[in-house]
């Protein structure tokens, strides 16, 4: 069976670094139901890899070579419109620091509901109810009340759970890949990370 995610020789450079690769020839595969952890020190390229896979790199960062095959389609060849249909609906990224990903002036329940309505999964009222269910699923106490809170009113751990709830809105395939900022007990490193 073909892997769900197949990353082949991914290279990402930043022109402000003189074109030196931040990610150099990274390759890995993830099958359905499998988990992969990319581990490395701060600045080693874990987050840059994740942003590259979803084509969320901001200039001066750019993918200079490689392929990112997701369910048989090369994400690097899709138009931006096609990519928007994939992001969130098929593949998601849970950011390490949720305060930078959550909208500070929007209630967290509305942010979860927006992810549901943006992909046409349900109407607004149904999405708000589903947002409360997802907050409960990620074990946030009193989810109906917390859905009305703003991100700054939640602890860091609760904000992380909100991000997980958002990632779960579109029911992505049952594989996951995790990017660790700190060294776990078991260290795993791959070539290509600086």
C-alpha positions as CSV (number, residue, x, y, z in Angstrom):
1,X,0.0,0.0,0.0
2,X,1.3,3.5,-0.9
3,X,2.1,5.8,2.1
4,X,-0.4,8.5,3.0
5,X,2.4,11.1,3.2
6,X,5.6,10.6,1.1
7,X,8.1,13.4,1.4
8,X,11.0,13.1,-1.0
9,X,14.3,15.1,-0.9
10,X,12.6,18.2,0.5
11,X,14.9,21.2,0.5
12,X,13.9,24.6,1.8
13,X,16.1,27.7,1.6
14,X,16.0,31.2,2.9
15,X,17.5,33.8,0.6
16,X,18.5,36.0,3.6
17,X,20.8,33.1,4.6
18,X,22.6,33.3,1.3
19,X,20.6,30.4,-0.1
20,X,21.9,28.0,2.5
21,X,19.3,25.2,3.1
22,X,17.4,25.3,6.4
23,X,16.1,21.8,5.4
24,X,18.3,19.8,3.1
25,X,17.0,16.7,1.3
26,X,14.6,15.5,4.0
27,X,12.7,12.3,3.1
28,X,10.2,10.3,5.1
29,X,7.0,8.3,4.6
30,X,3.9,7.9,6.9
31,X,1.4,5.2,6.4
32,X,-2.3,5.5,7.4
33,X,-2.5,5.0,11.2
34,X,1.2,5.7,11.7
35,X,2.9,8.4,13.8
36,X,6.2,10.0,13.1
37,X,8.1,12.3,15.4
38,X,10.7,14.7,13.9
39,X,13.1,15.5,16.7
40,X,15.8,18.2,16.9
41,X,17.2,21.1,18.7
42,X,15.8,24.6,18.3
43,X,16.4,25.9,14.8
44,X,17.0,22.5,13.3
45,X,14.2,22.8,10.7
46,X,11.3,20.9,12.3
47,X,8.8,23.7,12.0
48,X,10.2,24.9,8.6
49,X,9.6,21.3,7.4
50,X,6.0,21.4,8.6
51,X,5.3,24.8,7.1
52,X,6.9,23.6,3.8
53,X,4.7,20.5,3.7
54,X,1.6,22.7,3.9
55,X,3.0,25.4,1.7
56,X,2.7,28.0,4.5
57,X,6.3,29.3,4.2
58,X,6.6,33.1,4.1
59,X,9.2,34.9,2.0
60,X,12.2,34.7,2.0
61,X,11.6,31.0,2.6
62,X,10.9,28.8,-0.3
63,X,11.0,25.1,-1.3
64,X,13.8,24.7,-3.8
65,X,13.4,21.0,-4.5
66,X,11.6,17.8,-3.6
67,X,8.1,16.4,-3.6
68,X,5.4,16.2,-1.0
69,X,3.0,13.4,-2.0
70,X,-0.2,13.3,0.0
71,X,-2.6,10.5,-0.9
72,X,-0.8,10.3,-4.2
73,X,-1.0,14.0,-5.1
74,X,2.1,16.2,-5.1
75,X,1.1,19.2,-2.9
76,X,3.9,21.3,-4.4
77,X,2.2,21.3,-7.8
78,X,-1.3,22.3,-6.7
79,X,-2.7,25.7,-7.3
80,X,-3.3,27.8,-4.1
81,X,-7.1,27.2,-4.4
82,X,-6.5,23.5,-4.6
83,X,-4.1,23.7,-1.6
84,X,-6.7,25.6,0.4
85,X,-9.1,22.7,-0.1
86,X,-6.5,20.3,1.2
87,X,-5.4,22.3,4.2
88,X,-7.6,21.6,7.2
89,X,-9.9,19.2,5.3
90,X,-7.3,16.6,4.6
91,X,-4.1,17.5,6.4
92,X,-3.7,19.7,9.5
93,X,-0.9,21.3,11.5
94,X,-1.1,21.9,15.2
95,X,1.1,24.8,16.0
96,X,3.5,24.6,18.9
97,X,2.6,28.0,20.3
98,X,-1.2,28.4,19.9
99,X,-1.2,32.0,20.9
100,X,0.4,32.9,17.6
101,X,-2.1,30.8,15.6
102,X,-5.4,31.7,17.4
103,X,-7.1,35.0,16.6
104,X,-6.9,37.1,19.9
105,X,-10.2,39.0,19.2
106,X,-12.3,36.0,18.3
107,X,-13.9,33.6,20.8
108,X,-12.3,30.1,20.6
109,X,-15.7,28.4,19.9
110,X,-16.1,30.7,16.9
111,X,-12.6,29.8,15.7
112,X,-13.4,26.1,15.8
113,X,-16.8,26.7,14.2
114,X,-15.2,28.7,11.4
115,X,-13.0,25.7,10.5
116,X,-16.1,23.6,10.1
117,X,-18.0,26.2,8.0
118,X,-15.0,27.2,5.8
119,X,-14.9,23.7,4.3
120,X,-18.7,23.5,3.9
121,X,-19.1,20.7,6.5
122,X,-22.1,22.4,8.3
123,X,-24.0,25.6,8.9
124,X,-23.1,28.1,11.6
125,X,-25.5,27.0,14.3
126,X,-24.6,23.3,13.9
127,X,-20.9,24.3,13.8
128,X,-21.1,26.2,17.1
129,X,-22.7,23.1,18.7
130,X,-20.0,20.9,17.2
131,X,-17.3,23.2,18.5
132,X,-18.5,22.6,22.1
133,X,-18.5,18.9,21.5
134,X,-14.9,19.1,20.2
135,X,-13.8,21.1,23.3
136,X,-15.3,18.3,25.4
137,X,-13.5,15.7,23.3
138,X,-10.2,17.3,24.0
139,X,-11.1,17.3,27.7
140,X,-11.7,21.0,28.4
141,X,-13.8,21.4,31.5
142,X,-17.1,23.3,31.1
143,X,-16.8,23.4,27.3
144,X,-19.9,25.5,26.6
145,X,-18.6,28.3,28.8
146,X,-15.0,28.0,27.5
147,X,-16.3,28.2,23.9
148,X,-17.3,31.8,24.7
149,X,-13.8,32.6,26.0
150,X,-11.0,34.5,24.1
151,X,-7.6,32.8,23.8
152,X,-6.0,35.0,26.4
153,X,-8.5,33.7,29.0
154,X,-7.2,30.2,28.6
155,X,-4.1,28.6,29.9
156,X,-1.4,27.5,27.5
157,X,-2.4,23.9,27.7
158,X,-6.0,24.8,27.1
159,X,-5.1,26.9,24.0
160,X,-3.1,23.9,22.7
161,X,-6.2,21.7,23.1
162,X,-8.2,24.3,21.2
163,X,-5.7,23.9,18.3
164,X,-6.2,20.2,18.5
165,X,-10.0,20.6,18.4
166,X,-9.5,22.8,15.3
167,X,-7.3,20.1,13.6
168,X,-10.0,17.6,14.4
169,X,-12.9,19.6,12.8
170,X,-12.4,18.2,9.4
171,X,-11.6,14.7,10.5
172,X,-8.2,14.3,8.8
173,X,-6.9,10.8,8.1
174,X,-5.8,8.8,11.1
175,X,-2.1,9.5,10.8
176,X,-0.2,12.1,12.6
177,X,3.2,13.6,12.5
178,X,4.6,15.5,15.4
179,X,7.3,18.1,15.6
180,X,9.0,18.1,19.0
181,X,10.6,21.3,20.4
182,X,12.3,19.5,23.3
183,X,14.1,16.2,23.4
184,X,11.8,13.4,24.4
185,X,13.2,10.4,26.4
186,X,13.9,8.5,23.2
187,X,15.9,10.5,20.7
188,X,15.3,10.0,17.0
189,X,17.1,12.2,14.4
190,X,17.2,12.1,10.7
191,X,19.6,13.4,8.1
192,X,18.9,16.7,6.5
193,X,18.1,18.8,9.6
194,X,20.6,21.5,10.6
